[in-house]
């Protein structure tokens, strides 16, 4: 959505880097380029003017003129002003003191209200609520049926007493739904209202009637982020005709220029509360202004990446994995498959990598990432017998041919997977033997010395250990937190954040290594 704007801003900032100080001419030129970038992104003119004025005023201040790196100071100013325009702080839903909380959805036809109702219902359920979706769009053909299907997919209940298709009174349905929610112990009611292809008096009158009938705690204006400047006009019309307390942006995964996201909040004065980034019910989240600004400026969005990882990785499974590594049971292909499927659940791999800082410079490489590579890897592992998954060393040439035929790939691909797995297995063993995952401190020098001495003694006696007598290597600084080659085509970029809380190994420095002893003569 913001790719064009991000590219333009990146070029602007690239021109600033390397300058020891910024003159007024530099600031004016930079502001002019930023203005052009925002206008090309369909940001409303009043918003652009206010933004540029604020940036120029702050850029001419003492904080920039006295900074060791003026370019970074300007980027910081642009980031802060973007956050301000997008709403400043994250706005949360306001719940009624006495249930049920009523949330009304309003917007034009085609903005995605019905699908959004299902996404919001699913999200509310994940937050521990019992939502009820209400079908008050009784004009659009099959709107009631669509909401029922979406509600079933989301695993939430729906209230649809009227068949729709022009039959029924939406205001009465809305009023009855609140009492129905009280009887059925639903604590949140989500009212899906009708829309039109354009603003008209009938649409506003019906929306106002539903608002008066249910007295919503939140009225969310649903706007298609791809309609550009019209988003501002539509938002102003709904603000004056019905009123709303928050905005939901849909279709942020589109290829439009995204100016609506930067305009609606400033023009209407109401915060953006949620964002829909795809067609799936899971493509929905709370809108964080600071994270969106960070993405626009190519700084990544590590917090969202961590939150997605926390949702995808099962805590019990992670604890079991940590226990296996500490007990030296080993990292098997079955574990490899489980970890890969957990990553797959987080969404498209290119999107995940795009959240990493500096990913903006790797756009062409990210376009080459194909999620089907993970699917092929999973097919190869699933074509193996349980014994082969536990002990990959028994997979000889004939077994590799059988696995390749069973998974529909070539023997070369099977060989490549086993090579990548061997590297990941070695890396996991080193982590368990010498230091924890990122965020875990290395073992003490004394403990490391004991371990190295023990291995050296064994090597001197002619015994072959798993490590071949070599001390476990340290994981290089900035190495990815996930195993190398975990089904990805190529290497992950360095600096990938550590696994979220609950997913990391325990602090191995607390383990008792006294069993190694000191085997030097006379000790």
N, C-alpha and C positions, 0 to 999 in steps of 0.2 A: 504493500500500500504506500509506504513512505520511501520507496527505493529511490525515486527520482530526486526528491527533496534531500535525502541523505547524501546522494552523490554530489549534488550542487553545493551543499554546505561543506562537505569534505574538501572540495576543491578550493572553497573560500579559505578554509582554515589552513590548508596546505600552503597557500600563498603567504600566510602570516608567519608560519614557523620559520625560524632562522633569523628573524629580525630582532635586533637587540632592544630597540625601542620603537614605539608606534607614534607617528606624527598624526596631526589632524587629518591630513590627506589620506593616510592609510586607513584611519577609522572611517572616513567618509566613503572610501572605495569599498571597504568591507561591508558597510551598512547598505550600500547600493546593491552589491551582489546578493546579500541576504534578502533584500527587498524583492529582487527579481525572482529569487528561488521560491520565496513564499507565494508570490503572485502566480507563478507558473504552477504551484501546487494547489491552486484554487482557494487559497486562504482569502477571506473577505477583506476588502480594502481597509475598513476601519481597524481591523485587527492588526494588519500589517503596519499601519501608521503608528498605532500605539506601541507595538513591539519594537519597531525601529527607533522610535523616540527614546524609549527606555534604555535600549542597548547603547545608543550613542551617548546618552547622558552619563551612564555608568562607565563606559569605556574611556571617557575623557577625564575620569576622576583620578585621584591620587593613587588608588589601589593598583591601577594598570600602569600608570607612568613610572611608579617606583618598583614595579614587580621585576624579579629576575628574569621571568619568562612571560612577557606581555601577551603572547599568542595564547598560552594556556589560560591566562586570566580572562581574555575575551571569550574563549570557549566556555569557561565557567559562567560568565555573565549570560551568554546566550542560553546555556542549559537552564540556569535559574529562571530566566524570563520565559522560556518555553514551559517550564513547570508551572509558573504562575498563570500563564494563559490557559493551560490545560486544567486548571482548578486548584493548584497548590497542594492541598492534602487530599488523601483518599477519603471519599465520602461513603459511609456505610448505611445500610438500610435502617430506617427507624421502625421499630416494632411497637404495636399498640400495648398499652399497659394491661388491657383486658382483651384476650383473644376473641375473635380472630383478627389478625392484621390483614387489611385489605390493600392489595396492590393493583392498580389499574394501568393497563397498557393502552397507549394512544399513538396514532401515527397514520401515515398514508398507506393505501393498499400496495402490497409488494415490498414493504419495508422489512418484512420478516417477523411480524408480531406473533403469529401463531406458533411458528417454530421456536421463537424466543420464549414463549410461555412454557413450552416443554423444557427448554434449557434452564430457565429460571426455576421451574418446579424441581428438576433433578438436582440443581445446585442447592436449593433450600432443603431438600431431603438429605443431602450429604452433610448439611449443617445441623441436622438433628430435628428438623421441623416436619410437620405433616401437612404439606400443601394440597390445595384443592384448585384445579383449573376450571374456570367457568366459561362456557361457550356463549358469548354475547354477540358474536359476529353471525347474525342470522340472515344477512343479505348475500354474501358471496357464496356461489355454488360450492357445496361440499366442504365449507369451512368448518362446520361442526364435526363432520366425519374426520377431517384432517386433525383437528385438535384431539379427538378421541384416540387416534392412532399415535400421535406424538406423546400423549399422556401415558399410553400403554408402554411405549418404548422407554419413557423416562421412569416408569415404575411408580407413577403417582395417580391419584384419583381425579376424575373429571365429573363436572355437573353439567349435564346437557339435556334438560327436559324438553326442549323444542328441537324439531328436525332441521330447522334452518331452511336454506334455499328460498328465502322470502317469507317464511312462515314463523310467527312468534313475535313477542314483544321483548326486545333486549333489555329494556329498563326494568321490566317486571322480573325477568330471569335474574338480573344482577341483584335486585333487592332480595329475592327469595334465596339466593345462594348464600348470603351471610347467615341466615337462620339455619339453613341446611348444614353449613360448616359447623355451627355451634352444636347441632344435634349429633353430628358424626365425628366430633372431636378433632376437627382440622383447625390448626392454629394460624394458617396463612391462606388467604384467598387471592388467587391471581385471575383477574378479569380480562379476558381477551375481547377487545371491542372491534367494531367494523371500521374499515378504512375506505377511502375513495382514491381514484387516480389523481385527484386534485382537490384543493380546498373548496368546500361549498357550505352553504348555510345548513343544509340537512345533516351533514356529517357533524358539524359543530354542535348543533342542537341535540343530536342523539348522544354524543359524548358528554355534553354538559348534563343531560338528563341522568345518565348512568352515574356520573360523578356525584350529583345531588342525592341519588338513591342509595349509594353505598358509603358516602363520605370516606373516600380512600385515605389511608395513612400515607401512601406514596402513590403519586401519579407519574409514571415513567413514559417519556416521549421517546418512541422508537424511530430512529432515523437511519436511512441507508447511507453509509459513508461514501458511496460511489456517486451520489447525485450532485456533488460539487456545490456551487453557489446556491442552488435551490434549497439546500438543506437549511440555510439561514432564513430564507423567506418562509419556508414551511414551519420552522421552529417558532418564529415570531408570531405566525398566525395561530398556532396551537397555544402559545403562551397567552395571547390576548383573548382567545375564544374559550379555552377550557382551563388553562393553567396547568403547570406540571412542576414537580419537585426534583426531577432528575432526568438525565438523558441516557439512553442506551444506544451505542453505535453498533450497527450490524454490518456484515460483509467487509470487515477489515482485511480479509484475505484477498480482496480483489486487486485489480491492477490500476485502479483509479489513483488520482494524485493525493487524495486524503485531506484536502483542505478543510472539509467539514469538521473533522475532529479538532482542528485548531480554531475554528470559527464559532461553533455552536455555544461552547461554554462562555466565551467572552461576550457574545451578542445577547444571549438570553439571561446570563447571570446565574444559571442553574448548573450544577455539577454533572460531569459525566460519571455515571456510577458503574456501568457494566460495559463490556465489549464482547462482541461475538466475532470469532475469527475463522469460522468455517461452517460447513453444513452439518457436521456431527453434533450430537447433543453434548458431547464433552468439550466442544470448541467454544467455551464460554468462561469468562472469569471477571473478577472485580477489576475495575479500571484504576490503575495507579498512575497518576500524572508524572511522577518522577521517573518511573520505569519507561513510560512511553517516550518522554523527552530523551532519556538515555539511548533508547533504540534509534530515534530519529538522528541523533548525533553520532551513531555508530559506536557507542560505548558498551553495547551489550546489555543483557538483562539477566544477570546471574541469579537474582532473588527468585524470579519466576521459574528459572531452570531448576533451582533447588526445590521449590514448592512442588513442581511437577514430579521430580524424583521422589519426594517424600510420599506422594500419592501412588506412584507406580511400584515402588519397592516395598514388599511386605516385611514388616519389622521382625516377625518370627523367622521368616526365611533368612533374613540378613543375619540374625543372631545365630541361627543354625550354621550358616556359612562361616561366620567368624569362629565358632567353636570347632568346626572341622579343620580350619587352617591352623589354629593354635594347637590342636591335638595331633597335627601332622598326618591327618587322614588323607590329605591331598585334594587337589582341585581337579574334578573329573569333567568329562564332556557333558554329563548330565547337569552339573553346576553351571558350566559354560552356557548351555542352552537356556537354563532358567534366568540367568543374568541377562542374556541377550533378549529374551522375550519381555523382561521387565523394561528394558530400554525401549523396545518396540512399542510398548504401551504408552510411552511418554509422548508419542507423536512422530511426525516425519523427522528423520535424522537431520536433514538440512535445516529445518526450523530450530532444532535443538542447538546445533552448532552455530547457527546465526545469532543465538543469544549470548555467545561468548564475546568478551571484549576483543576488538580487533578483527572480528569476523567480516566486517565490511570490506576489508582489503582482500578477502578470499572469495568474493561472490562467484567468480567463474568456477573455482574449484568446488564450491558448495553445490553449484548447479549439476555437477557430475555425480553427486552422491545419489545413489539409487537404493531405495528401501528394499527392493527385490533381492539385493545381495544378502540381506539378513534372512529373508524367506528361503533363499537357496541354501544358506548355511544351516538353517533349522531343518530343512528337508534332508540334508546329508546326515546330520546327527540322528534324526528319527529313523533313518534307514539302517542304523547300526543295531546290533543286539545289545541287551542290557549289559552283558559282560564286556563288550567292546567299548561301551560308554564309560565304564568304570576303569578299564585298563586299556588305554589306546595303543600300548606297545604290542599287543597281540595282532593288530591289524596289519596283516602281511599283504602281498601283492594281490592274491586271489580275493581276499576279503575287500580290498579297495575296489576291485572291478565290480564285485557284487553290490557294494554300497553305491557306486556310481550309477549302475544300471537301475537300482531301486529308487534313487532320488532324481533321476533324469538329468544328471550332469556328467561331466567328463572325469576321468581318473585324475587328470591334472588339477581340477578344482578340489577333489578330495584330498590330494596331496598338499595343496596350498592351505586348506583348512587345518589339517593335522600339524603342519609346520607352525601356523599362527597359534594354534592351541598349545603346542609345546612351548612357545615363547611366553604365552600368558601363564601357563602352569609354572614355568620357571620363575616368572616375576612374582606370582602369588606366593610361591615358596620362599622367595627372598624376603618378601614383606613380612611373612610370618616368622622368619628366622632372624631378621636383623632389625626391622623397624615396622611400625604400624602404617596404616594408610595415611594419606595427607591429613595433617592435624594432630597425628600421634607423634610424640617425641621419640627420638632414637633411644636405644638402650644405653645405659651408662657405659663409660669407657672401661670400667672394671669388669662389667658383665661381658662386654664385647671381647675384652682381652682373654677372659676365661674361655669363651667359646672358640676363639681363634686358636688358642693354645691347645684345646682339646682336639680340634680338627687336625692341627699340625702333628700332634702326637700320634693320632690314628694313622695319618699318612706315612709317618716314619716307621710304623710297625707293619706297613704293607697292607693295611686294611683299606678297602675302597668304600668311601662314604658316598652319599647321594650327590654331594657337591663336588666330588673329585678332589677333596682336600683343600679347596679354595674357599677363602672367606666370603661370606655372602656380600654381594655388591650393594652399595647404597643406591637407593632410587634417586636418579638425578633430580635436581631442583627444578620445579615447574613441570614435571612429568604429569601426564594425565592421571586423574584419579581412578579411571576405569582401566581394565586390563588392555594392553596393547593388542590390536587386531581382534577385538571382541566383535567380530562380524562386520566391521566397518571396512569399506574399500579404502585402503591407504591408512595413513596414520592420522590420529586426531591431533588438532593443533595443541601446542604446549599451553599450559596455564589453565587447563580445564579445572573447574573448582572441585574441591573435595566432595565426597559423598555427604549427603545431608545427615543431621543428627539421627542416631539410631542405626545408620548403615555402616559406620566405620568399625574397624576392629578395636578391641579393647586395648588399653595402654599396655603394651608388651613389656615396658620397663618395670612393671610391677610383678612380673613373673619371677619365680625362684630359679635361678640358674646355678645354685650351689651344687647340683648333681654333677656338673662338669668337673668340679674340683680343679686342683692345680697339680698336674702330673709331672712337673719338673723334679729331677732327683734331689732328694734331701728336703723337699717341701711337704 
